[in-house]
Amino acid sequence: MSRFGRPIGLLRSLLIYYGDPLRHCRLKKLYRDFIRPGDLAIDAGAHVGNHTRAFLALGARVVAVEPQPLFAGFLRTIFRRNQDVVVVEAALGAAPGRAELRVSTRTPTVSTLDGDWQRRVSRAESFSRIRWDQRIEVAVETLDGLVAAHGSPALIKLDVEGAEAEVLRGLSEPVPLVCFEALPAARDAALECLDRLVELGYEQLNRSSGEQAALGPDWTGPDAVRQFLEDLSPGSREQNIFARLESS
C-alpha cells in the first residue's frame, strides 16, 4: 500500500460528501419527517459524517459508528465539541467480538467485512478498478448493545457494504425507521436485508434512487420492493431502501 493511499482516500471521500453544498440540504429534507428534536439516530457506517451532520441539524443526538481508524479519528476531531455525538470505533454484527475488515485505501467507502460481497461487486464494471489492499482487525458491536448503552433510536441508517442483514441480526426489537443502501451489483445482500426487515415486522417500504435523496410518493409492501430489486440491472444506480413500522 502506498503511504499516500490513506490521505488520498480521505480527501476523495471529503470531496464526494462535502463537495456539493446542496447534498446537506437534500439529506435534511429526506430525513426531516422521521427525526424530531431530541431523538436518537444511529449512523452505522458514518464514514466522514455527512449523515451525522444532517441528523444533528434536525435536532437529533447521534451515535456515529465507524470501524476504519482514520475515519473514526476524523469524526472524533470534527465533532469533538458537540456533546450530541458519540463516536463508536467499531463495526456492527450479529454478535460482539472481533472481525477482519477488508479496506480499500483509495476508495474507503467500499471497505467491507463481507468477503462474498466483495467478490460479487468485483465482477461489476463500476467496481473494476477498485482494490481492497489492506486487512485490519476491528472490534464488532451489536445494535442491541448500542441500544442498551445509548437508548432506543428513532432511526438506524445502515451503509455497511453487504453486512446489513448481519447487522440487523444484532437487533432484537424494531425501531421506527431503518434505511440501508442496496447495490444492484450485490442484490443478494439487499434481498437478505429485506428478508430480515420483514422478520423484524417491517411492512411499509420506500426507496430513494442514487443521490436524489427523495422518497417515492407511496409506501409499498416488501414484495413490491423485492421485485424492484430483482429487476435491477447490475449497472443500475444504487438504491436506498427505507423501512418503517406500521403507522399507529
Protein Blocks (a to p, Z undefined) as FASTA:
>chain_A
ZZklmmmmmmmmmmmmmmpmklmmmmmmmmmmmccehiacddehklnommmmmmmmnopa
cddddfblklmmmmmmmmmmmmkbccddddddfbdcdddddddfklmmlgcfblklmmmm
mmpmklmmpccfbdcddddddfklmmmmnopcfbdcddeehplmmmmmmpfbdcfbdcdd
ddfklmmlmmmmmmmmmmnopabdcddehjlopacfbdcdfklmmmmmmmpcfkbccddd
ddddddZZ
